[in-house]
C-alpha cells in the first residue's frame, strides 16, 4: 500500500501564481518529511525538508506547511516561475529507526505557463 | 566530487537476459540504495545497504540482487530480465547521521523487450 499519498498527479499554474502540492501519511512513526525536485532526465534533488515539531518552514519561494494532527503536509511555491516546472515528490522517513527507508509519494508533474 | 554516478545511461535487454547496473559514490556515504521510477508510482525502494557487507530488501526486491563489497560501489543485478522491469533506475546515497539529504544519480533507463 502507498504509505505516502500525493496529489494532484499533475498541475498547471500560470507564471506568478501559487503552486500547491499536498501529501498525506498514515505511519505516525514518520518524523522527517523532505520534498524532492526532479527535472527531466535528471535524478531527484532535495528541495526542502521539515520535522513535525514545527508547523511551517520557508526557504525563499518554497514553503512546507505541516499539520501533525491531520497527518498532512503540503508544498507551496509562491510566485511560480517557468524554471520551477519539474516533478515534485514528497517523502517521509523515521529518524528514530535510522532513516533507513525513505518512502516517496507518487509525484506531481508541475508545469508553469509563461 | 563526482557525487553519485551510474552506468549505463540507457540499456535495452531481451527477456531472460541478465545485466548489472553500476553505481558508485565518492562522498564516503554509509547508506546506498536503489529505486525504480514508474509513471504514477513514484520512487519505489528496491534494495538498500547501510555499509559494506550489509544489504537489505526494500519494497520491490523480487528479480533483483545486490551486494556491497566496498563503501563506494553498490551494483544492482537483474538475474533474468522481464518486461515488468522496464523502468528508470536511480541509485542514491547519504550519510547515516546528521542531515539526511539523499543524493541521487542521473538514472539508467532500462527497456526489456
Interface residues (C-beta under 8 A of the other chain):
Chain A: X2 X4 X6 X9 X32 X34 X41 X42 X43 X44 X45 X46 X49 X89 X93 X95 X98 X99 X100 X101 X102 X103 X104 X105 X106 X107
Chain B: X4 X31 X33 X35 X40 X41 X42 X43 X44 X45 X48 X50 X56 X58 X90 X92 X96 X100 X101 X102 X103 X104 X105 X106 X107
